[in-house]
């Protein structure tokens, strides 16, 4: 069985909404077209190098470098509107918003329809408390090219100007006309709730938030925050408490919701989260940025998140999302800086500090990352999420005994333990098994199966381990077959089934399943090695040697590499004979050596 360990995906994303409808509604600012160079030869020569460097950096999503080189290219061809727009976008994404605003004043003269220029000029006007200027700009642009985001900005500019009925009517029209599809209707409904809450109309806000929830598969943490606040202000404290507790019960926790829960339990009534036009515009940009976190449009999503924090510096959720996007694109220095911009006393501080340590680890700063994560667990000693994050880093570094201690801490802090927490026992069990503590590992795997019967990852890991230990062979085979039936395209699990057949001497079946496993995981060294062994046993020895050499090219563990080299030098038969002489026969015959209580 190849290593199936993956980081737990227990934490809920900030935004989980369909993207396609909003993209179709005009959220996207730029297409993929390049810049057409029509300059004079001297200008073209000065432009070509920086432009090509910028394009290369942009394709790698190296945001800071792309912004730098686009700026150099623009200096060589300052009248190129497409280049100007691309420079502005990357400057915003890199956090150079004041520079981008200056450039936008020039862009609107050449391209008044530019969405990024409109948003930057609107952001500047919000800062200058000039909502009428925003409405004038949007009215001119929206005559032909209005987009979903500009309609939301328009509504919040109307609110800032005091035209509350116009703001409400704009959002209702956006909802009822289906602009942006189902996702657009949902977001317009959500902003109606945010608007009504800002106006003190909590009864109307509650209805809008209930409508929003009905349009989603489940409420997000942020929607719950707004909804519960409206309930409390509307005199429905019990309903607010129930809503927050129910949401927290579905996740491993959310710092802002936990803080709200404490306030509600103390009888405190929270004020509306959004209380200004700029805050509403920031909420709109943040919400849409969450829809654009992947794919080619993620540069736009990053720019929107940057603009959201420019408008509302206290919108730490947007800072966290921005940092997550940067980290996902391996922009670790920028990600770390974004995480560090979250105040240490903010509700999101825990998530930010965990994210910072993970970004350090991904950047190869292993020991500083582990030290940083230990500091997080010390600062948040009651945090399950902090213990899990520490365990994940230690496990990835193969420091399994230490990781088991961290996962044990997470289990001890989880109260009450529910069936959905099976993954905690699974992760701790893996670390026990990897640190040669099989008795504790087996108990954890069995406990995980009690909580989540037929969970394929647990079935696979426990079944494979039993086969390797020559224990409970029949049950182990059944478990792995069940796992394959549930996840037929998981190469690790298919490999396990093939390897069980190999151990039982059923080599034709082993070849069949292991060939499929290699197709699913073509660059995994263990799976290629297993396939080579099976091929050898059915007489296909040239192919076997080919698979072993492939396995070596994928950097197996040192012990596995040594065994593969021995097989290439002496043949599998000789290696198996040595192992059998040492009391470790590869093929299970007769009764298993031991049985477990499982």
N, C-alpha and C positions, 0 to 999 in steps of 0.2 A: 504493500500500500504506500503510495506517495503521500507526502505531507499534506493533509487537507486543511491545515490550520489557516483560518482567516480571521481578521479583526472583527469582533462582534459589531453587528449593525443594530444595536439596541437604541441608539440615540435618534430621535425623530428629526427630520430636516425641518428648517424653518418654514419652507413653502413647499407644498406638494400639490401642484396644480398642473393641468395640461398646458403645453406651451403653444401648440400649433395654431390655435384660434387667435391668440394675441399676435403672433408673428404675422398671420394673414391680415390682421387688422391694421398693420402699419407700424408696429412697434419697432421693427428692424429699421436702422438708420441707413446702413451702407450695404450694398451688395458686395460681391467678390471681385468686381471689375478693378483692374489695375489703372494706373495713371498713364494716359497717353502723352508721350513726350513730343512736343512739337516746337521745342525751343531752338534757338540758333545753336550751331555746333559748339561754341565755347560754353554756352549755358548748359547744353545737354551733357557735355563732358563733366561739368561740375555737379550736375544733378544725378548722373547715372550711379556713381559709387554710393553716395549716401542713400539713394532710393532703394537700390538693390539690398544694401545692408538693412534698411528698415523693413523691407518686405520679408527678408530672411528671418529677422528677429520677430516680426509679427506672426509668421507661420509657426515659430517656436513658442509663441505667447510670452516672449521676453518683453514685457510691457515697457519697462524703463528704457531699454536699449532701443526699442522701436520708436518710442517717443523722441528720443535723442536724435536718431538718424532721420526721422521724418522732418524734424525741425531743421536739420542741416539741408535736406533736400528742398524744403520750402524756401530757405534763404536763397537758393540758386534759382528758384522759379516761383516767386511770390505771388504771381497772378494766377497760378494753377488752382482752380477752385476745388477740384477733386482731391488734390494733394493737401490743400488747406484743411479740408474736412477730415481727412484721415489723420492729419497731424493733431487736430483738435481732439478727436476721439481718443487717441492714444495719450495725449497730454492729460485728459480728464481721468482716464483709467489709471495713469501713473500717479494721480493725486496733484497734478500741477494745474489746479483749477483756475487760479488767477490769470496765469498765462493763457489758458484756453479761452477765458472770457475776453481777453484783449483781442485774440485772434478771431473770435466769433463776431466782433463788431465789424471786422472786414468781410467775413464770410457772408453775413446777411445782406451786404450790398451786392454781392455777386450771386448768391443763392438764397433768396428770401424764403425758399421752401425747406431749407435745411433743418431737420429735426434737432440735431445736436446743437446747432446754433440757437434755435428757439429756446431749448431747455436751459442753456447757459445764460442767455439774456433774461429769461424768466427768473432763474435763480438769483441773478444780480438784482433784478427788480424786487424780488421778495426781500432780499437783504436791505434794500434801500426803502422798503415799505412803500412801494409804488405798484400796488395791484392793478391800477387802471392802465399802467403801461403794459402790463402782461396781457390784459384783455385786448388792448389795441393791437398788439403784435399777433396774438392768436387769431383775432378776427380777420386780419389781413391774410394770414397764412392759411387758415382753415377754409377759406373760400373754395379751394380745390384740393388741398393736400393734407387736411387734418388727419391726425392719427389718434389712436386710443389714448395714449399718454397725454397728448396735448389737451384732449377733452377733460381728463381728470384735473390737469393743472388749471384749466379754465374755471372749473367748478370751485376749486380752492381759492383762486384769485377773487372770484365773486364773493366768496365767504369773507375773505380778508377785507374787501371793500365795503362789507356790510349788506350786500345784496343776497340775503340768506335764501329768499324764495327762488331767486335765479339759480343759485348753487344747487338747491334741492331739485329743481326742475331739470337742470342739466344732467344730474346723476340719474334721475328717474328715466329721462330719455335715453341715456346711455344703456340703462338696464333693459328698458322695454323694446328698444329698437334692435337689440341683439348685436350691437357693434362689438366686434371681438369674439363673437361666438359664445359658447357656454361659459368659457373662462372669463370673458369680458363681462357677461351678465353677472357672474358671481362677484367679480371685483367691484363692479358698479354698486351692487347691493351692499357689499361690505362697506364701501365708502359712504353710502347713505347712512349706515349705522354709525360710522365714525363722525359724520357731519351732525347727525341728530344728537349724539352724545355731547359734542362740542357746544351745541346750542342749548343744552340742558333738557332736551326732549327725550328723556331716558326710556319712556314707554315706546316711542317710535324706534329708538335705537335698538331696544330689545327685539322688536319684531323683525327689524332688518338683520340683526345678527342671527336670529333663529332661521330666517330665510337663507342666509349665507350658509349656515351649517347644513341645511337641507340640500344644498347644491354640491356639497362636498361628500367624499366617502367618510370622512371623519373631521372633526374640528382640529385646527392647528393650535399650538400653544398660544400664539398671539391672538387669534380669534377668541379663544377662551378668556384671555386677559381682558379684552375689550368687553366681551359679553358679560362676564362676571361683574365687572365694574359697573356696568349699566344696571344690572339686577340689584346690586347693593344700593346704588343711589336711588333706585326706584322703590326702595323699601322691601325688597325681596332678598333679605340677607341669607335665609336658609337655602333658597334656590341658588344663590351665588356660591355659598359654601359647597353645596352638593356638586355644582358644576366643576369647581376647581378640584375638589377631591376626586371626582370621577376621572378627570383628565390626568391628574397626577398618578392615579392608579393604573393608567394605560401606558405609562412611560417610566423611565428610571428617575424622573424628576425634572423640574425646570425651576431655576433659581427665582425668576420673576414671579412665577405662579406660587411658589412656596412662600415668598415674601408677602404676596397678596393674601394667601391663606392665613398667615399669622395676623395680618391687619384685620381681616374679616373676623377672625376668632376673637380679636380684642375689641370688636365693635366699631372699628374705624371704617369710614366710608371713603374709598379712593376717589380722587378727582379724575376727570377724563384724561386719557393719555395724550390725545391731540387737542390742543386748544388754540391753534393759530393756523392761518392760511399756509404759512411756510411749513408748519408741522404736517398739515394734510398733504401738501405737495411732496414732502419727504416720504411720507407713508406710501404715496402712490409710486414713487420711484423705487422705493425699497421693495414693495410688493411685486412690481414687474421685474426687478432685477432677480428676484428669486425664481422667476420663470425662465430666465435666460442664463442659467448657471452652467450649461453644457453646450457643446457644439460650437460652430463658428460664431454664433451670436453672443457667446459668453463675454467677448470684449465689450459689447454693448451693456450686458448685465453688470459687468464690473464698473463701467462708467456711470450707470444709473445708481449703483450703490455708493460710489464716491460722491455723486451729486446729492444723494439723500443725506449723507453725513455733513456735507457742506451746508445744506439748509438747516439741518437739525443735528448739531454736534452731539447731543445727548442720545441720539438714536443708536445705541450700542449694538442692537441686533444687526443693524446694517454693517457696522464695523466687523462684527464676527463673520457675517456672510461674506463680506469682501475678503477677509483673511482666508476663509475656507476656499474661496475661488482661486486666490493666488497660490495657496498651498497645493491645490489640486493640479495646477499648471507648473509646479516645481519652481515657482517664484518665491523661494523660501525667505530671502531677506525682506522682501516687501510684505510677505505674509506675517513674519515675526513682528515687523514694525506695526502692522495693522492690529495684531493681537495686543501689542504693548500699548496701543492707544486707548484700550478699554480700561477705564479707571479701576483700581484694585478694590474699590468699595462698591462697584456697580454690581447689580444682580447677575450680570453675564460674566463676572470676573472668573468664575470657576471654569466655564466653557472656554474663555479666552486663554487662560493660563494652561489648560490642558492642550488646547490647539497650538499654543506657542511651543510647548515641549515636544509635541508630535512633529511640528515643522522642523525643529532643531534635529530631531532624530532622522527625519527623512533627508535632511541636508547632510547627514553623515556625522553630526556632532553627537555621538552616542553618549559618552559619559556626561557631558553637560546636560543632555536631554533627560537622562535618568535622574541626575541631581535635581533638575528643575521639577520633574514629576514627583519626586519624593517631597520636595518643598510644597507642592500642591496638596499632597495627602496630609502633610503636617498642618497646613493652613486650613484645610477643610477636612478635619478628622472624621466627620460623620458622613462624608460623601461616598456613596457607592460608585458613582461615576469616576471619581478620582482613583479609587482603588482598582477599578477595572482598567483604566487607562494605564496605570503603572504596570499592572499585570500584563497588558498587551505588549508594551515596549519590552519588558523583561523576557517575555515569551519569544518575541521576534529575535531577540539576541541570544536565544537558547539558554538563558539563565533560569531554567525551569523550576528549581527549588525556590528561588526568590519569587518567581511569578506565582507559584502555588500559594505562598504566604499572602501575596496581594489579593488573589482571588478569594482566599479564605476570609480575608478582611471584608471583601465585598459581600460575601455570604453572611457573615456575622452582622453586618449593618443592615441587611435586607429584612425588614419586618413589616408585614408578615411574608413568609416565603410562599409564593404561589406557583402554580404549574408553569407559568410563562417564564419563570426563572430557571428552567432546566439548563439553559446555556451556561449559567454560572458553574454548575456542577460538571458539565461537559468540559469547560475550559480548565477548571481545577483538576479534573481527572486526567486530562492530557498532560498537564505539568507534573502530576504525581507519576504518571507512567514514564515520562521522559526522564524523571529523576530517580528511576528504579524503585519506586514505592508502589508496587503493583496492588497490594492489598487495598490501600486507600484509593487508588485509581479505579479499580474494579467496582468498589462500593459507590463511587461517584457516578460512574457510567450507568450502573443499575438504578441509582436514584434518579438520574436524568430520564431514564426510560420509564420509570414509574410516573413521572410528571408529564412526559410527552411520549406516549407509546408509539412505536414504529417511527421514531424520528430517524431519518436516514443517516445523518452524519454520525449519530451515536451508535446506531446499529452497525455501521461500517467500522468505526474505530474499535468498538468492543469485540465485534466478530473477528476482525483481522487479528487483534491482539490475542484472542483465545486460540486462533489457529497457530500463530507463532509460538504460543506457549504449549501447544498440543493439548488443549483443554476444550471440552464441550464442542467437539468438532461438528457434530450434526446440527446442533443449535446454531453454531457460528455460521455455518454455510447457509442455513435458512435465513438468518438475520441479514446476511450480505445480499442474498437474493431478493429479500424484501426491499432493501435499500436501493438496489439497482432498479427494481420495478417502480419505485417512487421517483428516482432521479436517473433515468436511463442515459442521460447525456453528461453525467458527471464522470470525467475520466478517472478520478481517484477511486471512486466506488467501483466502477467497472474493472479497474485494475485489481482491486481487492478480490473480486469474484474470480477473475482469471488466476490469481495467485493461489486462491484456495484450491482450485482444480489442479494446479501444479503440485501443491503440497500433497494432494490425495493421489497423485500419479495419473490424473486424468488429463493427459497432455494435449490431446486433440481439442478438448473443450478449453483448455488453458490458452492455446494458440488463438482460438476464435475470439475469446473475450479480450485477451491482451492486445490483439491486433486492433480491435475496436478502441481500446483504451489509448493506444498510441495515436490513433486518428483524432481522438478528443483532446489529448494532451501531448502533442508531438515533440515538445522540447523538454519534457520532464525526464531527468536522468534515471530515476527509479523505474518508471514505467517502461522505458526503452530497455533497461537492463533485464527486467522481468520477461519482456517479450523475447529477448535474445535467449534466455534460459529455456523458454518453452520451445522455441524453434530448434534449439540444439537437441532437445529430447525427442523430437519427431524426425530427426535426421537432416534438418535443413541447416547445415552447419556454416555454410558460407554466409547465409542471411543472418545467422546468429552472431557471427563475428562482426558483421556490419552494424547490427543493433548495439552491440557492446561498445563499438567505437563511437557510435552516435551518443550513447549514454555518457562516455568520457568527455565528449565535446560540450556537454551541458553542465559541467562542473559538479559532479556528485560529491557527497561527503567523503572525507579521507578514507574511512573504513570501507565504504562501497567502492571507491576508486581502486583500492588495493585488491579487493576481490575480483573486480573486472579485469585488472591487469593480469592477475593470476589465471583467469579463464582464457584470456587471449594467448597467454604464453603456454599453458599446459592443457587447456581444454576443460570443459565443465565437469567431465567425468572424474578427472583427477581431483578437482576442488571438492566435489561432493564426497569422494572417498575420504579425503582428509577430514571433512566435517563429520562424517559418520564415525570415523575412528576417534574423534574428539568428543563423541557423545552428542553431536548436534546433527542428526540426520535430516536432510532436506525434505525427504519424502516420508509422509506419515503412513505407517503400515501397522496393522493390528490395533490393539486397544490404545487409546491415548495414555500418556504417562501419568497425568494428573487430572483431577476434576476439581472444579471450583464450586462453591455454594450457589453460584449463579444459575 
